[in-house]
């Protein structure tokens, strides 16, 4: 049972690490903000197409996002 949990967590991390989300900061210029926004949309679509549920994406952002909250 413990092996299954570890394998599931590693799988989620590997699948989740394929697409990264970029932090958009206030000091970014408009071109950088637009670029980061488009990359984030592509990453989100990629996560959804790879079977991640919205709840899994939320957890990924909550616990693994490098952005300051």
PyMOL commands that set and color helices and strands:
alter all, ss='L'
color gray80, all
select helices_A, chain A and resi 2-18+30-49+54-64
alter helices_A, ss='H'
color red, helices_A
deselect
rebuild
show_as cartoon
